[in-house]
Amino acid sequence: MDLKQIEYFVRVAELGSFTRAAKVLGIAQPALSRQVRLLEVEFRHNLLLRNGRGVTPTEAGKLLLEHGRGILHQVARTREELGRVSGSLAGSVALGLPPSIAKVLTVPVTRAFRQRLPDAAISISEGLTITMQEWLLSGRLDIALLYNPVPTPDLETRPLLDEELFLVSLKTAKSKAAQAKPVSLKELCELPLVIPSRPNAIRMAVESQLSSLGLRPHIALEIDGVSAILDLVADGAGYAVLPQYALANAADPKQFTLRSITPRLKTHLALATASSRTSTQTQKAMLALLEELTHALLAKP
């Protein structure tokens, strides 16, 4: 077994196809298949299920995929540290962002990263908090922005900001007139909500706050995706509860009205890294950049 075999297997498993992986890796498909098969022989496990549509990892394959990603990230970090000896921050950072934030942060973060660390590489993935926590622990991510992370010795978290949630509705003469008046939690529970499914942080914040008053939300539709939620609100399907900047995901933000909620509903945003891995200098620079940009772009004026 060598690192190339691990890399080949990870790419095949992630892409679900030997053909696609061969193109990405720039090697012949028969050679790629042979290397993965040698890995299976060494581990004495079938790692991939082959079918006409591609491949999927077996249970053993899923385990190797998780560890393989961590191994590859560790190697990348080692190379960066060695490169730093010659005075160059030329490492890589794998960043995870919640879907509701990705629309706002991806371009500014990428632009600032390239300006400050021109020799380094960045990759950005979107995911829910629970999923990104798993990616941090497996080594697929180096840094993630998480909503309401549960304290755990496996993660180091740095609080960033509290986000106020607002009631989002389609702009009408009636909603425009009511915009200056906050909506109470009792009124909120009577409105048909278009809201993400559990364990989304916004959904959990709404249900937790209402539950403390003996109330339950009226869930009209469960939709996982800010853009889709806003499309449905625009179509008259109901109301949404979102942070103000989430309207950046809408094709036409001006068609919506925002009303504050009383008592205030909030979610907590934090930067997270895995406790078991020491951050490189490139990753530390990225942490500082993220802290700066999130306050500049997401904090309410």
N, C-alpha and C positions, 0 to 999 in steps of 0.2 A: 504493500500500500504506500502511495506517495500523495503529495498535495495535489498534483494534477488530477489524480483519480477522484479525490474528494471534490475538487472543483467541477469536474465533468459530471459527476453524479448529481451535485447540487443544481447545476444548470439544467440538466435533463428533467429532474424532478420538479423544478420551479416552472419550466416552460411546458411540461407535459408532453414532450415530443423529442425524439432523437434528431429528427430532421431540423427542427427549429434550433435546438441546442448546437448542432453541428455548424449551422450558419453563424450563430452568435460567437462560437468559440473559434471558428475559422479552421476546422479540421474535417477530415472525411468522416462520413457517418459510420462506415464499417470500423474505423479505428476507434471512434467514440464508443460504439457498442462493445467492442472487445475490451476496452479499459473498464467499463462499468461491469462487464461480466467477470473480469478478473477480481474486481472488488467483491462481487457476490460470492465468488469461490473462496476468497480469503476469509470473509465473515461467515461463510456457510449459511447464508440466508438469501432468499430471493428478496431483492430490494424494490423491484418494480414489477407491476402487473402490466404486461403488454397486451394491447388490443388493437383493433383496426383504426381506432380514433387517436391513439397515442399511448401514453403510459401514465399510471398513477402509482404513488408509493404504497408499498405494503406497510404493515405495522412496524416491521423492522426498518423499512425504508424511511418512514416518518421519523423514527428515532434517530437514524443516521443523518437525515436532513437537518434536524434541529441541532445536533452536535456539529455537523459539517459546517453549517453557517457560522457557528461560534468559532470553530477552528480557523476558518478563512479570515474572519475579522481579527482574530488574535495575530495571525501572520501579518496582516496589513498594518496593525498597530506596531508590531515589532519593526517592520520596514520603516515606518515613519520615525520611530525613535532613533533608528540608526541614521536616517537621513538628517535628523535634527542635529546630529553631531557636527555635520558640515555646515550648519547654520541655516537650513532651509526647512520651513514648515510645508512639507509636501505630502502630508498624509491624507486620509479620507475620513469623512463623517457621514454616517447613515442616520438620517433624521426622520422622526415620525411626527405627523401632524393630524389632529382631528379634522374630519371633513369640513366642519363648519368654519374652521380657521384657515384651512389650506388655500382657499380662494383669496384671502386677504394677505397671507404671509408669504406664499411661495415665491412670487416674483421679487418682492423687496429683499427677502432673505438670500435668494440666489444671487441677486445683483450685489448686495453688500459683501457676501462671502467671496465672490470673484474679485472684488476690489481689494479686500483686505488680505486674502489668502490666494493669490493668483496661481500658485503652484500646487494647491490642494484640490481635492475632489469632493463633491457632495452628491448624495443621493437622497431623495425625499419620498417617503411612503405615507399613504393615508390609512388610518385605522381607528377603531374605537378604543377607548382606554384599556379595557380588559385585554384586547388583542395585542395592543402595543406593549403592555406590560410583559406579556409572554415573549414578544419579539426582543425586548430589552434583555430578558433573562437568557434567551437562547443565543444572543449575539448578533441577531439580524439587524438590530438597531443599536446605535451608540447613545442617542439622546432622543427623548420624546416629550412632547407637550401633552400632559394628562389632565383630565377633568376629575376633580375630587378623588385623588388617589388614596387608597386605603393604606395607612402606615404599615410597612413591612420591612424587616431587616434586609430583605433582598434588594430593595431599591433605596436610593438616595434622592430625596425630592427637595426642590427649592421653590417656595411659594412665589408666584409671579403677580397675580392680581385676582381680585374678585370681580366677576362679571354680573351686572344686573340684567335680569331677564324682563322682557316687555311683551305685552299682548300685541300681536300683529294681526291686522285685519285689512280687508280690501277697502281702499279709500272710497267713501261715499259721502254725501252731504251730512248724513247722520253721524258717521264715524268721525268725520272731520270736526264736527261740533263737539263731540265727546272727547276729543283727543287730549284736551287740557285736564280732564278729570280722571284721576286714577281709578282703576278697576279693583274692586275688593276681591279677596280670595273666594268669598261666597258667590259673588257674581261670576268669577272665573269658572267655578265648578259647574255652572249651569250652561256654559257655552260649549258648542261642539268643537273639540280640539283635533287638529291634525298634528300628530306628535310622533316622535320616534318610538320604537319598541324598546323594552327593557333589554340591557341595563344602561341605556343611554343616560348621560349625566343630567340632561335637561328633564327627561321624563322622571328620573328618580327625585330630582329637586321638587318638581311640581307635586308628585304623589306624596312625598314626605311632608311637605308643608301643609297640604290639604288634610292629610291623615291626622296631623297634630290637632286639627280643629274638628275631627270627626267627619270630614268631607271626602268625597271621591270625585275625580275628574270625569267629565263626560267625553270619552274617547270616541270620536267619529271615525277616524282613520289612523292606522299605524303605518308610518312611512319612514324608512331609514334613508334620509338624504335631504339636506337643507334645500337644494334647488327644487326637488320634487315637492316638498312641503309648501314652498312659496308658490309654485305653479298651481297647486290645488287650492290654496287660499285665494289666489287671483281668480280661480275658476268658481269661487263661491262655495267650496266644499266645507269651509269652517274657518277656525282661527288657529293661530300658531303662537307658541311661547318661545321666543328666541332672543339672543343678545342683539344689540343694535347693529353691530357690524355684519351680522349674518345677512342683512339685506343686500350686501355686495354680491351674493349668489343669485340675485334676481335679475331677470332680463331688464326690468324697468322698476327700480326701487321706489320711484315716485308714486306708483300706484297703490302703495301700502300706507297705512296709518299705524303709528306706534303709541301705545298707552302704557304708562307705568302701572305697576301692580303694588298694592298695599295690603299687608306688610310686604316689603321688598323680597323678591325671589332672587337668589344669587347662586352661581356656581363658582368653584374655586379652580383656578388654572395654575399648574405647577410644572416646572422642568424636572425631568427624571432621568437618572442614569442607573446602571446596575452597580450595586455595592461591591460585587465580586471583581469588578474590572477597574483598574486605575485609568482615569481619563488622560489621553495624550495632550500635548500642548495645542494641537490643532482643535481637538474637541473642547478644550477649555476656552479657546478663542471663540468657538462657535457658541458656547454657553453664554459668554458675555454679550455676543452679538444678538442672540435671541432675547436676552433680558432687555436689552436696549430697544429692539424693534417692537416687541410685544407691548411695552409701555407706550411707545410712540404711536403705534397703529391701532391698538385695541382698547387702551384705557379711555374711558368716557371723558370728553372734554369738560 
